[in-house]
Amino acid sequence: MVSIHLAHILGLTNFQGYIQPTEFEMRQRNAKFANDVRAGKTATRPSRQDKLAHRSPLSLWALGVIVFVVMGGGVSQLLLNI
C-alpha cells in the first residue's frame, strides 16, 4: 500500500489510481499493436468510427416519442369508432 500512495504523491497514477506505464512500456505496446495491424489482426476494441457506424440515427427517446404518438393515435381512433 505504501508504494501506491507514494506513486500517487509523485503523480505517477491516473484518476483511477492505476500506475501509468513507463515510456518504454508504451513504446513496446504501440510497436506490438502496429505489428498486429500490419499482420491483419483486428483491434481488440472497436474504433470510435465503428461504434458510430453501428448506432441508430434515431435516439432512444425520439423513438419513444414516435411510438407514443402512433400508439396514442391508434388508441384514440379505436375509442372514437366504438
C-alpha positions, 0 to 999 in steps of 0.5 A: 500500500505504501508504494501506491500512495507514494506513486500517487504523491509523485503523480505517477497514477491516473484518476483511477489510481492505476500506475501509468506505464513507463515510456518504454512500456508504451513504446513496446505496446504501440510497436506490438499493436502496429505489428498486429495491424500490419499482420491483419489482426483486428483491434481488440476494441472497436474504433470510435468510427465503428461504434458510430457506424453501428448506432441508430440515427434515431435516439432512444427517446425520439423513438419513444416519442414516435411510438407514443404518438402512433400508439396514442393515435391508434388508441384514440381512433379505436375509442372514437369508432366504438 
